[in-house]
């Protein structure tokens, strides 16, 4: 649930606010997600999230979130997901408005400079990740 809240805040920051969704009759649906648990947090621990845009096209948004235990600063969990832009009335995928695509382009340009986390694109397997 914490990643749902953090993801909503990230999408708001990207421009997919409640007002935007109402104005454009749009929403997003999750297509795929990958959650990794790195280290346990306890109930009541303060949490901090970092978010980044990994890619997008005219309908899809690929993003990544990290959850940190805020007091001690350790990475607790990661969440990689692919969402699709949807016409809410038709309940079908639809191209994003230009204003949203423009904003995503600005964010992508900045986030492209960040190091790609090792968890991104991770395949579920019994074999250890390469280099680990």
Backbone torsions as a table, in degrees:
resi	resn	phi	psi	omega
1	UNK	NA	-34.5	-179.7
2	UNK	-61.5	-37.5	178.2
3	UNK	-69.9	-31.3	175.3
4	UNK	-61.9	-46.2	179.6
5	UNK	-64.7	-46.9	179.7
6	UNK	-63.1	-38.8	178.0
7	UNK	-65.1	-39.5	176.6
8	UNK	-61.6	-42.6	179.1
9	UNK	-65.2	-39.7	177.6
10	UNK	-64.1	-44.6	179.1
11	UNK	-64.3	-36.0	174.1
12	UNK	-60.3	-45.8	-179.9
13	UNK	-62.5	-34.4	177.7
14	UNK	-71.8	-17.8	-179.7
15	UNK	116.4	-2.6	179.7
16	UNK	-88.5	54.3	-178.5
17	UNK	-73.8	169.4	176.1
18	UNK	-57.9	-43.1	179.9
19	UNK	-61.7	-43.7	177.8
20	UNK	-59.7	-47.4	-177.8
21	UNK	-61.7	-42.4	178.8
22	UNK	-66.6	-44.7	-178.8
23	UNK	-62.1	-38.5	-176.1
24	UNK	-101.4	0.8	-178.4
25	UNK	57.8	42.7	-172.5
26	UNK	-126.1	162.1	171.6
27	UNK	-154.9	-172.4	172.4
28	UNK	-129.6	150.1	172.2
29	UNK	-119.2	143.2	174.9
30	UNK	-76.4	131.6	177.3
31	UNK	-98.6	-39.4	-177.4
32	UNK	-158.2	147.0	178.2
33	UNK	-147.7	150.4	177.7
34	UNK	-135.7	118.6	-177.7
35	UNK	-110.9	130.6	174.9
36	UNK	-121.5	136.5	175.5
37	UNK	-102.3	120.5	-175.6
38	UNK	-101.2	-45.5	-178.3
39	UNK	-152.4	144.5	-175.0
40	UNK	-71.2	143.7	167.1
41	UNK	-117.7	154.9	-179.4
42	UNK	-101.7	155.1	176.4
43	UNK	-54.4	131.7	-180.0
44	UNK	91.2	-10.8	177.1
45	UNK	-62.4	139.6	174.3
46	UNK	-70.8	138.3	-178.5
47	UNK	-118.3	149.5	174.3
48	UNK	-132.1	141.7	-178.3
49	UNK	-121.6	144.2	169.8
50	UNK	-121.6	139.4	-175.1
51	UNK	-128.0	149.2	173.9
52	UNK	-149.7	147.6	175.7
53	UNK	-88.2	125.1	-179.8
54	UNK	-96.3	-26.8	-179.4
55	UNK	175.8	165.7	177.1
56	UNK	-162.3	159.2	169.5
57	UNK	-136.5	-161.5	-173.9
58	UNK	-67.8	-14.2	179.6
59	UNK	-130.1	-21.5	-170.4
60	UNK	-116.2	150.8	177.6
61	UNK	-129.7	121.3	178.3
62	UNK	-106.2	120.0	-175.7
63	UNK	-139.1	168.1	-173.2
64	UNK	-143.5	135.6	178.2
65	UNK	-126.8	144.2	173.3
66	UNK	-120.3	137.5	176.8
67	UNK	-108.4	126.2	177.8
68	UNK	-115.5	146.0	168.8
69	UNK	-76.0	114.2	-167.5
70	UNK	-68.3	-34.2	-177.2
71	UNK	-71.7	-45.4	-176.9
72	UNK	-95.7	-17.7	173.7
73	UNK	83.9	5.9	-177.6
74	UNK	-84.5	152.1	175.9
75	UNK	-72.4	124.5	-177.8
76	UNK	-103.3	-37.4	-176.4
77	UNK	-161.8	159.9	176.3
78	UNK	-131.5	156.7	-178.6
79	UNK	-144.6	117.0	175.6
80	UNK	-112.3	134.5	-176.2
81	UNK	-147.8	158.6	174.5
82	UNK	-125.2	121.2	178.5
83	UNK	-117.1	158.7	-180.0
84	UNK	-123.6	142.0	176.6
85	UNK	-77.1	134.7	-171.8
86	UNK	-132.0	138.9	168.0
87	UNK	-75.7	112.5	-172.8
88	UNK	-63.9	-36.2	-179.2
89	UNK	-69.7	-44.8	-178.7
90	UNK	-81.6	-19.4	-175.7
91	UNK	54.9	44.9	178.3
92	UNK	-136.7	154.4	177.0
93	UNK	-60.2	149.2	-178.4
94	UNK	-151.5	149.3	176.7
95	UNK	-62.3	147.0	177.3
96	UNK	-72.7	149.0	171.7
97	UNK	-60.9	151.9	-178.8
98	UNK	-56.3	-37.5	-178.9
99	UNK	-60.3	-39.7	178.8
100	UNK	-71.8	-43.5	177.8
101	UNK	-59.7	-39.1	178.8
102	UNK	-63.2	-46.3	179.2
103	UNK	-62.1	-43.4	178.6
104	UNK	-61.8	-37.4	177.5
105	UNK	-62.6	-40.8	177.8
106	UNK	-63.8	-45.5	-179.6
107	UNK	-66.2	-42.4	-179.4
108	UNK	-59.9	-40.2	179.4
109	UNK	-59.9	-42.8	178.8
110	UNK	-71.6	-43.4	-175.8
111	UNK	-75.2	-19.5	179.0
112	UNK	-64.3	-20.4	179.5
113	UNK	-78.9	-16.6	-177.5
114	UNK	-77.6	148.7	176.8
115	UNK	-65.0	138.5	179.3
116	UNK	-77.4	122.3	-178.7
117	UNK	-63.0	146.8	-178.7
118	UNK	-63.3	-24.4	-177.0
119	UNK	-73.7	-22.0	-175.1
120	UNK	-65.3	128.3	179.2
121	UNK	78.0	8.5	-179.0
122	UNK	-60.1	135.5	178.3
123	UNK	-99.5	135.6	177.0
124	UNK	-71.6	124.2	-175.7
125	UNK	-164.3	161.5	173.7
126	UNK	-79.1	-19.9	179.2
127	UNK	-74.5	141.7	178.2
128	UNK	-68.4	152.4	178.1
129	UNK	-59.8	147.4	177.4
130	UNK	-56.2	138.3	178.3
131	UNK	79.7	8.2	-178.9
132	UNK	-114.8	NA	NA
